[in-house]
Each structure stands twice: as structure tokens, then as C-alpha cells.
Amino acid sequence: MNDLTSYNARSGKLIPVWTLEVQTLPQDTDRILDAVMQVHPLSFGRYQRNASISGVGAETARPEAGSTTTTHVDGFEAGATETYPVVELKISIERDLAVLEKVMDAILHVHHYEEPVIFVREDWASRANYNVDSDNPNRWWNNGRGLPDRIG
């Protein structure tokens, strides 16, 4: 990907980030976010604790002999397939190795797996030039609909 540091549109700019995508149980997302918040604010513009959580899907694997599944689940045979519910939790942080190490340590400490599936990507995130009093008719405070209904 091109270096986008010189991108500076009237609407905003782009900044280099790492996106972390963590596969986890649906009920564990808050625990992971709370742990990360102990070492990083997960800021996006003027908001903190920013994350996206996918809808529930499925993850599947075949544990090998000597895995924690074959060690801790009585009668589980190595090579048998297991499938569980999963969501993808996405967060972004600045591209700073020391920050990445702290965030990864926090995630790995509270994750339910000994070998969680975590993808780290180099991305560019938008940062808008905005005015909280904007009269843009598309903004939620001007569009007649307001904020969407909260789910949590």
C-alpha cells in the first residue's frame, strides 16, 4: 500500500494504525476490551473504547495430540473436529511496537484460548475534520432520525 501520510483532504486525513482482529467468544468481548483499556484508550477521534464486533459465526479446528483440548477434555480424540461460536473483535492502535506489545499481552492474558487467533494488519484510519455544531443534514443530530437504537 502507498504511504498515505501526505493525504490531507478538506474532509480529513489518514493516519497509520495497526488493526487487531481477535476471534473470541461473544460473551468475552467486554472482558478483552476492559483489559486493553488498562493499557490503551482505544481512541478514535474524540471517542475512546472504540471497537467493532461482528455477528456470531462459527470457528472450527482439529486439536492435535498434546493440545489443551486433548489434555483437559476427557475422551476427546486428537484429530476430531470441534466447532464453537465466535465473533471477531476489531480494534486499532497507533503503529508503535511498545503499544502493540502491551495490548497483545493484555489480550493474551484474558483470552480463553492458549493460542487465540489474532490478526494484526497495517491499515490507515480516517480522522475527520469536523465541527460538533455542523449543520450538515447527513449528521445524526440533523437528519431527523437521531442515533440508532442502542444494543448494549
C-alpha positions as CSV (number, residue, x, y, z in Angstrom):
1,M,0.0,0.0,0.0
2,N,1.1,3.5,-0.7
3,D,2.3,5.9,2.0
4,L,-0.7,8.0,2.7
5,T,0.9,10.3,5.3
6,S,0.6,13.2,2.9
7,Y,-3.2,12.6,2.3
8,N,-4.9,15.7,3.6
9,A,-8.4,16.2,2.1
10,R,-10.7,19.0,3.1
11,S,-12.8,16.4,5.0
12,G,-9.8,15.0,7.0
13,K,-6.6,12.9,6.9
14,L,-5.5,9.3,7.2
15,I,-3.2,8.0,10.0
16,P,-1.2,4.8,10.1
17,V,-2.6,2.2,12.5
18,W,-2.5,-1.5,13.3
19,T,-5.8,-3.2,13.2
20,L,-6.1,-6.2,15.5
21,E,-8.8,-8.7,14.8
22,V,-9.4,-11.1,17.7
23,Q,-11.5,-14.2,17.4
24,T,-13.3,-14.8,20.7
25,L,-16.5,-16.0,22.3
26,P,-19.3,-13.5,22.1
27,Q,-19.5,-13.2,25.9
28,D,-15.8,-12.4,26.2
29,T,-15.6,-9.2,24.2
30,D,-16.2,-6.8,27.2
31,R,-13.5,-8.6,29.2
32,I,-11.0,-8.3,26.4
33,L,-11.9,-4.6,25.9
34,D,-11.7,-3.9,29.6
35,A,-8.2,-5.5,29.8
36,V,-7.0,-3.5,26.7
37,M,-8.3,-0.3,28.3
38,Q,-6.0,-0.8,31.2
39,V,-3.0,-0.2,28.8
40,H,-4.5,1.8,25.9
41,P,-7.5,4.1,25.5
42,L,-8.5,2.8,22.0
43,S,-9.1,6.3,20.8
44,F,-10.7,7.2,17.5
45,G,-11.0,10.9,17.2
46,R,-12.8,12.2,20.3
47,Y,-14.0,8.8,21.4
48,Q,-12.4,6.1,23.5
49,R,-13.0,2.3,23.8
50,N,-13.7,2.1,20.0
51,A,-14.2,-1.4,18.6
52,S,-16.4,-3.3,16.3
53,I,-17.8,-6.7,17.0
54,S,-19.1,-9.0,14.2
55,G,-22.2,-11.0,14.4
56,V,-21.9,-14.5,15.7
57,G,-20.3,-17.1,13.4
58,A,-18.5,-20.4,13.9
59,E,-14.9,-21.4,14.3
60,T,-13.6,-24.8,13.7
61,A,-10.4,-26.7,14.4
62,R,-8.9,-30.1,14.8
63,P,-6.8,-30.3,18.1
64,E,-3.6,-32.3,17.8
65,A,-2.3,-34.7,20.4
66,G,-0.8,-32.7,23.3
67,S,-3.2,-29.7,22.8
68,T,-5.0,-28.3,25.8
69,T,-8.3,-29.8,24.4
70,T,-6.9,-33.3,24.3
71,T,-5.3,-32.7,27.7
72,H,-8.3,-31.2,29.5
73,V,-11.4,-32.7,27.8
74,D,-11.9,-36.3,28.9
75,G,-12.4,-38.6,26.0
76,F,-11.5,-36.1,23.3
77,E,-9.6,-37.7,20.5
78,A,-6.8,-35.9,18.7
79,G,-7.8,-35.0,15.2
80,A,-11.5,-34.8,15.9
81,T,-13.2,-31.6,14.7
82,E,-14.7,-29.2,17.1
83,T,-16.8,-26.2,16.3
84,Y,-17.8,-23.3,18.5
85,P,-19.5,-19.9,18.3
86,V,-17.1,-17.0,17.6
87,V,-17.2,-13.2,17.0
88,E,-14.5,-11.0,15.5
89,L,-13.5,-8.1,17.8
90,K,-11.6,-5.4,15.9
91,I,-9.6,-2.6,17.4
92,S,-7.0,-0.2,16.1
93,I,-3.9,1.3,17.7
94,E,-1.1,3.6,16.6
95,R,1.8,1.8,14.9
96,D,4.0,1.8,18.0
97,L,5.7,-1.6,18.8
98,A,5.7,-0.9,22.6
99,V,2.0,-0.2,22.5
100,L,1.3,-3.3,20.4
101,E,3.2,-5.4,22.9
102,K,1.2,-4.1,25.8
103,V,-2.1,-4.6,24.0
104,M,-1.2,-8.1,22.9
105,D,-0.1,-9.0,26.4
106,A,-3.4,-7.7,27.8
107,I,-5.5,-9.7,25.2
108,L,-3.5,-12.9,25.6
109,H,-3.8,-12.7,29.4
110,V,-7.6,-12.7,29.4
111,H,-8.4,-14.7,26.3
112,H,-10.0,-18.1,26.9
113,Y,-7.6,-19.9,24.5
114,E,-4.0,-20.6,25.0
115,E,-3.4,-19.9,21.3
116,P,-6.0,-17.3,20.3
117,V,-6.5,-16.4,16.6
118,I,-5.4,-12.8,16.3
119,F,-4.6,-11.0,13.1
120,V,-2.6,-7.8,13.0
121,R,-2.7,-5.7,9.9
122,E,-1.2,-2.4,8.8
123,D,-4.0,-0.1,7.9
124,W,-4.8,3.6,7.5
125,A,-7.6,5.1,9.6
126,S,-9.6,8.2,8.8
127,R,-9.6,11.2,11.1
128,A,-12.3,13.7,10.1
129,N,-12.0,17.5,10.2
130,Y,-15.4,18.0,11.9
131,N,-17.3,20.6,13.8
132,V,-19.6,19.3,16.6
133,D,-22.0,22.1,15.6
134,S,-22.0,21.2,11.9
135,D,-25.2,21.9,10.0
136,N,-24.6,19.1,7.6
137,P,-28.0,17.5,7.0
138,N,-26.5,14.0,6.9
139,R,-25.2,14.1,10.5
140,W,-27.3,12.2,13.1
141,W,-28.1,15.3,15.1
142,N,-29.5,17.0,11.9
143,N,-31.1,14.1,10.0
144,G,-34.4,13.8,11.9
145,R,-33.6,10.2,12.9
146,G,-31.0,10.8,15.6
147,L,-28.8,8.0,16.9
148,P,-29.7,4.4,16.1
149,D,-31.2,2.3,19.0
150,R,-28.5,1.1,21.4
151,I,-27.9,-2.6,21.7
152,G,-26.0,-2.6,24.9
